Amino acid sequence: MSTNYIPAGYNCIMPYLIVKGALGFLDFTQKVFGAEVKMKMMQGEDIILHGEINIGGSVIMFSESNDRFGVQNAGMFIYVPDADVAYKLALENGATSVMPMSDQSYGRTGGILDPYGNTWWVTTPAKG
């Protein structure tokens, strides 16, 4: 199937998260995963109506929850250069551990729950 209909810089499938505290979520992803802002449409100074971040070439869209659109969290698997560093940064930025770091057949991995209700499985692939 052709993918020439997908806008440049976007993926065929992208998570769309609706979180309580979208500004904090943005800050968390920048500090922990080096997220780059693609778009940020604001309502006033403290409500993100629509946000888009890029992490390693993958786009995540998100917005602030409201009465019409309640919280919709996700579980995400993310490859990072150093899973131990990402795990530690996540904990330092308010996340809690859901699975301690460990060596698995597919790499070094651990799970964290961010302060906004999303689970991240941070993994550095096994060498070889």
C-alpha positions in Angstrom: 0.0 0.0 0.0 1.3 3.4 -0.9 1.9 5.9 1.9 2.2 9.0 -0.3 -0.9 10.5 1.2 0.7 10.9 4.7 2.0 14.4 5.3 5.7 14.8 5.6 7.0 14.4 9.1 4.1 12.3 10.3 3.5 8.6 10.8 0.7 6.4 9.5 -0.4 5.7 13.0 0.2 8.1 15.9 -0.9 8.0 19.5 -3.3 10.8 20.5 -3.3 11.3 24.3 -5.7 13.4 26.3 -4.2 14.1 29.6 -4.8 16.2 32.7 -1.9 18.6 32.8 -0.9 18.7 29.1 1.7 21.5 29.8 3.3 19.2 32.4 3.2 16.3 30.0 5.0 18.3 27.4 7.7 19.3 29.9 8.1 15.7 31.1 8.6 14.4 27.6 11.2 17.1 26.8 13.2 16.5 30.0 13.1 12.7 29.8 13.0 11.8 26.1 14.2 15.0 24.4 10.9 15.6 22.7 10.8 18.4 20.2 7.6 20.5 19.8 6.1 20.3 16.3 2.9 22.2 17.2 1.3 23.8 20.2 -2.1 25.4 20.0 -3.0 27.2 23.2 -6.1 28.4 24.9 -4.7 31.2 27.1 -1.4 30.5 28.7 -2.1 27.2 30.5 -4.3 25.0 28.3 -2.9 23.1 25.3 -5.8 22.5 22.9 -3.7 20.5 20.5 0.0 19.6 20.8 2.4 17.6 18.7 5.8 16.3 19.8 8.5 14.4 17.9 10.6 11.9 19.7 13.2 10.1 17.5 11.1 10.6 14.4 7.8 9.4 16.0 5.0 11.9 16.5 2.7 11.9 19.5 -0.3 14.2 19.5 -1.9 15.3 22.8 -4.3 17.7 24.4 -5.7 18.8 27.8 -8.7 16.8 29.0 -12.0 18.6 29.5 -15.6 18.0 30.1 -16.2 16.8 26.5 -13.0 14.7 26.1 -11.9 12.9 29.3 -8.5 11.5 30.0 -7.3 8.9 27.5 -3.9 7.5 28.4 -1.7 5.0 26.6 1.1 2.5 27.1 4.0 3.2 24.9 7.2 1.2 24.1 10.1 3.5 23.4 13.7 2.7 22.2 16.2 5.0 23.9 20.0 5.2 23.7 20.4 4.4 27.4 17.3 2.9 29.2 18.9 3.3 32.6 19.4 7.0 32.1 15.8 7.5 30.7 14.4 5.5 33.6 16.3 7.6 36.2 15.3 10.8 34.5 11.6 9.7 34.4 11.7 9.0 38.2 13.4 12.3 38.9 10.6 14.1 36.9 7.7 12.6 38.9 7.2 9.1 37.3 6.8 6.0 39.4 8.3 2.6 38.6 6.0 -0.2 37.3 8.8 -2.5 36.5 12.4 -2.1 37.6 15.2 -2.1 35.1 16.3 -5.5 34.0 18.2 -7.3 31.2 15.9 -9.2 28.8 16.6 -11.2 25.6 15.6 -8.1 23.6 17.5 -5.5 25.6 17.8 -3.5 28.8 14.3 -2.4 29.8 12.1 -1.0 32.5 8.6 0.5 33.0 7.5 3.8 34.4 4.1 5.5 34.9 4.4 9.2 34.1 2.5 11.7 36.3 -0.1 12.0 33.6 -1.2 8.4 33.6 0.8 7.0 30.7 3.0 3.9 30.9 6.4 4.0 29.1 8.4 0.9 28.5 11.9 2.3 28.1 14.3 -0.1 26.2 17.8 -0.1 24.8 18.0 -2.9 22.3 20.3 -5.9 23.0 23.6 -5.7 21.1 24.3 -8.4 18.6 
